[in-house]
Amino acid sequence: MRSYEDLVAEAEAADVTGWGFGWLEGRATEERPRWRYSRLLAARLAEAESALDIDTGGGEVVDEAPVLPRRLAVTESW
């Protein structure tokens, strides 16, 4: 087993440009909630005149919505 220090050094050196986390392949798993947040959000966005998405990450969830409000702002502090 590799040491904690080696794993941290590898993570610090990893290229995550453009939210590329390919180096985590096989090391991390993700499970989406059963209640399908993206579907609920898409329904609300289709009815909204404007929306603000704070801490949008890579914008993947908003990007799934087929209809967006006329005024939409997204921001990510990372």
Secondary structure, 3 states (H helix, E strand, C coil): CCCHHHHHHHHHHCCCHHHCCHHHCCCCCCCCCCCCHHHHHHHHHHHCCEEEEECCCCCHHHHCCCCCCCEEEEECCC
